[in-house]
Amino acid sequence: MFQRLQVQLTILFATFVLLVVVSVGVTYWGLQMQQQDALVINLSGRQRMLAQQMTRLVLQWKGGDETVLAALQESEQIFSQTLYALRNGGAAPYLTDGLVELPITRDPHLLVALDEVESAWTDYRATLESMISAALAPALLEVTLEEQSDDLVQKADVVVRLYEAASTAKVERLRSIQIVFLACALALLAAGAWLTRRS
C-alpha cells in the first residue's frame, strides 16, 4: 500500500515539475516574441517618420540646401531596406550602422497592408526622383509629393496598428495559456492532497 502511494506521489510530483518547466519555457518564449514584436513595431513606426523626413529634406534641397542630399539618399535606402525586410524577412538597418534580422511576415492582413505601402512608396519614390533630377521642379510636383507623402504615412500607420494588434493578441494568448497552467497546477496539488488524505 505504501509503495503504491509512493509511486502515485512520484508521478504526481514529476507531472507537477514538468508543468512548471513547460510553463517557464512558454513564458520565456512569449517574452522573446514580445521583444521581437517591439522591434518590428519600432521599425514600422520609423517608416512613418522617414516618409515625413524625406519630404522635408527634398523641399529643403529644392530651397538651396545642398547639404541634405546625402541624408535624403540615406533615408530612401533605409526605407526601402526596412520595407523589404518587414515583408520578406532579413536584415534591416537599425540604430547607428547596425542591422537586425526580421522574420518573414505571414499574416495575410499585414501582407496586404505592406503591399499597399510598397505601392505608395513606388509612386512616392518616382516623384521624389523626378524632383531631384529636375533642375527646376514645378510647384505641381511639390504638391503631388506632399499628397503622396501623406498617403504613404497613412498606409505605414495602418501597418503599425496591425503589428500592434498582432502583438496584443499574442499577449492575450500567452495569458490564457498561463491561466491553464495555473489551473492544472492547482488540480495536481489538490489530487496530491486527496491521495495523501485517502491513504
C-alpha positions in Angstrom: 0.0 0.0 0.0 2.8 2.4 1.0 4.7 1.6 -2.1 1.7 2.2 -4.3 1.2 5.6 -2.6 4.8 6.4 -3.2 4.6 5.6 -6.9 1.4 7.7 -7.3 3.0 10.7 -5.4 6.2 10.4 -7.5 4.1 10.5 -10.8 2.2 13.5 -9.4 5.4 15.3 -8.4 7.0 14.6 -11.8 3.9 15.9 -13.6 4.0 19.0 -11.5 7.7 19.6 -12.2 7.1 19.1 -15.9 4.2 21.5 -15.8 6.3 24.2 -14.1 9.2 23.6 -16.6 6.8 23.9 -19.6 5.2 27.0 -18.1 8.6 28.7 -17.7 9.6 27.7 -21.2 6.3 29.1 -22.7 6.8 32.3 -20.7 10.4 32.7 -21.9 9.3 32.1 -25.5 6.5 34.7 -25.0 9.0 37.3 -23.7 11.3 36.6 -26.7 8.3 37.1 -29.1 7.4 40.3 -27.3 10.9 41.6 -27.7 10.8 40.7 -31.4 7.4 42.3 -31.8 8.6 45.5 -30.1 11.5 45.8 -32.6 9.1 45.2 -35.6 6.7 47.8 -34.3 9.5 50.3 -33.7 10.9 49.8 -37.2 7.4 50.0 -38.9 6.8 53.2 -36.9 10.1 54.6 -38.1 8.8 54.2 -41.7 6.2 56.9 -41.0 8.9 59.2 -39.7 11.2 58.5 -42.7 8.4 59.4 -45.2 7.9 62.8 -43.5 11.6 63.3 -43.2 12.3 62.6 -46.9 9.6 65.1 -47.9 11.1 67.8 -45.7 14.6 67.1 -46.9 13.7 67.2 -50.6 11.9 70.6 -50.1 15.0 71.9 -48.2 17.2 70.7 -51.0 15.0 72.4 -53.6 15.3 75.5 -51.4 19.0 75.6 -52.0 20.4 73.5 -49.1 22.8 71.1 -50.8 23.9 69.5 -47.6 20.7 67.5 -47.1 21.1 65.4 -50.3 23.2 62.7 -48.6 20.7 62.4 -45.7 17.9 62.2 -48.2 19.5 59.3 -50.1 20.3 57.5 -46.8 16.6 57.9 -45.7 15.5 56.4 -49.1 17.8 53.5 -48.7 16.7 52.8 -45.1 13.0 53.0 -46.0 13.5 50.5 -48.9 15.6 48.0 -46.9 13.2 48.1 -44.0 10.1 47.7 -46.1 11.6 44.7 -47.8 12.7 43.2 -44.5 9.3 43.7 -42.9 7.6 41.8 -45.7 10.2 39.2 -46.7 12.3 38.9 -43.6 16.1 39.5 -43.5 18.3 42.3 -42.4 17.0 45.8 -41.7 19.1 48.9 -40.7 18.8 49.7 -37.0 20.4 52.3 -34.8 23.9 53.5 -36.0 25.4 51.3 -38.6 23.6 48.3 -37.1 21.5 45.6 -38.7 18.7 43.4 -37.2 17.2 40.2 -38.6 13.4 40.3 -39.0 11.1 37.3 -39.5 9.0 36.8 -42.7 5.5 38.3 -42.3 2.9 35.6 -42.8 -0.2 37.4 -41.6 -2.4 38.0 -44.7 -3.8 41.3 -43.4 -0.3 42.6 -42.8 0.9 41.4 -46.2 -1.9 43.3 -47.9 -1.1 46.4 -45.8 2.6 46.1 -46.7 1.8 45.7 -50.4 -0.2 48.9 -50.2 2.8 50.7 -48.5 5.0 49.3 -51.3 2.7 50.6 -54.0 2.5 54.0 -52.4 6.3 54.0 -51.9 6.9 53.2 -55.6 4.8 56.3 -56.6 6.3 58.5 -54.0 9.9 57.5 -54.9 9.2 58.2 -58.6 8.0 61.7 -57.8 11.0 62.1 -55.4 13.5 61.1 -58.1 11.7 63.5 -60.6 12.2 66.4 -58.2 15.8 65.6 -57.6 16.6 65.2 -61.3 14.7 68.2 -62.5 16.7 71.5 -62.5 13.6 73.4 -61.6 10.7 71.3 -60.2 7.3 72.7 -60.9 5.1 73.6 -58.0 2.6 70.9 -59.0 5.3 68.3 -58.4 5.8 69.5 -54.9 2.1 69.4 -54.2 2.0 65.8 -55.7 4.9 64.8 -53.5 3.3 66.1 -50.3 0.0 64.3 -51.1 1.9 61.1 -51.8 3.8 61.6 -48.6 0.5 61.9 -46.6 -0.8 58.8 -48.3 2.4 56.9 -47.6 2.4 58.0 -43.9 -1.3 56.8 -43.5 -0.6 53.4 -45.1 2.5 53.0 -42.9 0.4 53.9 -39.9 -2.1 51.1 -40.8 0.9 48.6 -40.8 2.0 49.8 -37.3 -1.6 49.4 -35.9 -1.8 45.9 -37.4 1.6 44.9 -35.9 0.4 46.3 -32.5 -2.9 44.3 -32.7 -1.0 41.1 -33.6 1.4 41.6 -30.6 -1.6 42.3 -28.3 -3.2 39.1 -29.5 -0.1 37.1 -28.7 0.0 38.6 -25.1 -3.7 37.6 -24.6 -2.9 34.0 -25.9 0.1 33.8 -23.5 -2.1 35.0 -20.6 -4.7 32.3 -21.4 -2.0 29.6 -21.5 -0.7 30.7 -18.1 -4.2 30.5 -16.6 -4.5 27.0 -17.9 -1.1 26.1 -16.4 -2.2 27.6 -13.1 -5.4 25.6 -13.1 -3.5 22.4 -13.9 -1.0 23.0 -11.1 -3.8 23.6 -8.6 -5.6 20.5 -9.8 -2.4 18.4 -9.4 -1.9 19.8 -5.8 -5.5 19.0 -5.0 -5.1 15.5 -6.3 -1.9 15.0 -4.3 -3.6 16.2 -1.1 -6.6 14.0 -1.8 -4.4 10.9 -2.4 -2.4 11.6 0.8 -5.5 12.1 2.9 -7.3 9.0 1.4 -4.2 6.8 2.0 
